[in-house]
Amino acid sequence: MGVRVVKFGGSSLADAKQFIKVKDIIKAEKSRRYVVPSAPGKRFSDDIKVTDMLYECHDLASNNKDISKVFNKIIERYNGIISDLGIDLSLDADYTEIKEKLVNHASRDFAASRGEYLNGKILASYLGYEFVDPAEMIVFDDKGVFLLDETVQIMRRRLKNIENAVIPGFYGAMQNGKVKTFSRGGSDVTGSIVARSVNADIYENWTDVSGFLIADPRIVDNPKVIKVITYKELRELSYMGATVLHEDAIFPVRTVGIPINIKNTNDPDARGTMIVSDDTAEEMSKYIITGIAGKKGFASINIEKAMMNSELGFGRKVLEVLEGYGISFEHMPSGIDTMSIVFNSALIKGKESEVLSQIRKRVNPDHIEVERNIAVLAVVGRGMRKTRGIAARIFAALSHARVNVKMIDQGSSELNVIVGVGEQDFEEATRKIYEMFVLSGEE
């Protein structure tokens, strides 16, 4: 194994005990040369993440309130880790500089980024690795859009002669030097960028679970781990709410075929989940499906009009109205005389009557209504392409549970089947589909 990039999440670096585990993992393989840390996460259920405390400091400073009480808790957290690890390191100068900038209304992105920055300094000192600030390498344009190609070139040059480095996750900088973060959980993205830049053989993403699970463990008891999943399948599941990995972390490595291994810091011997490109996904799951994921909070505009299918431009006109009100749609199942548009219900809040009025003006429907409280489930799996009757089995599972299906949609790739149900049926629908495809043992 040539080079591995390893990213550790907040729970993996929450305290000194976790740091010790992380060091053992890194030192166990010389190929683990580049390390991407998150900010310290929760040590126990009622604990507060350092990033959340930094956001609180920013909000207090924005309202010209004293941040000392909260900021001192942050200092105590980091100094506690340093003390417990027994390393010779002082971050006092950093604390002073960060506090001064926060008081003087530094940006929200700057505030949030300091969690990873400080944790990275501690981890670099503890490992004896070089600390490299991603603000020197990860580039965003002046509108805050991440620039991958420029970043890879700069990072490749910067890391070329560095044997081992700690590179904090979550942030970079715009071309004017202003700190810019990725969206929450963006340390996953940083790890992926580093892996791409150093041509890593594998990108290991260490967290507090032993890989991706077939279903949400808050809904299904002890769901099985997905051993191998493709980038496309992961994209579908991440978009629908499976949150082990940031959905944007796929793109930097996908085009160059670098696999991602989701691993458990607290169980390093567990195989975890391998995320690979389609053409290298030789190992098939013993189950037809790869995973189930879903989200609540959707609504649907249902339109009926006789001879709709023969009216040129009908769908375009409806979508133009939605576009004008900033409403993007998720799914659009249709029939000969019917059309349903599924979207995030928050997007129509406060403007429902205007939207419906404009649609009436544009297409003169026989009937139009908004249906709320819809949940959308995605049943994903590359094995579904070669199997007949997937939709029938989904319907059978939901029928047994007396769950009414409001929508079903399947993409041309046959990689996923989307099912819409009432929010009150979401959990039961998930359990019944899991039982049908996993617990039944059918292949």
Secondary structure, 3 states (H helix, E strand, C coil): CCCEEEEECHHHHCCHHHHHHHHHHHHCCCCEEEEEECCCCCCCCCCCCHHHHHHHHHHHHHCCCCCHHHHHHHHHHHHHHHHHHCCCCCCHHHHHHHHHHHHCCCCHHHHHHHHHHHHHHHHHHHHCCEECCHHHCCEECCCCCECHHHHHHHHHHHHCCCCCEECCCCEEEECCCCEEECCCCCHHHHHHHHHHHCCCCEEEEEECCCCCECCCCCCCCCCCECCEEEHHHHHHHHHCCCCCCCHHHHHHHHCCCCCEEEEECCCCCCCCEEEECHHHCCCCCCCCCCEEEEEEEEEEEEEECCCHHHCCCHHHHHHHHHHHCCCCEEECCECCCEEEEEEEHHHHCCCHHHHHHHHHHHHCCCEEEEEEEEEEEEEECHHHHHCCCHHHHHHHHHHHCCCCEEEEEECCCCCEEEEEEEHHHHHHHHHHHHHHHHHCCCC
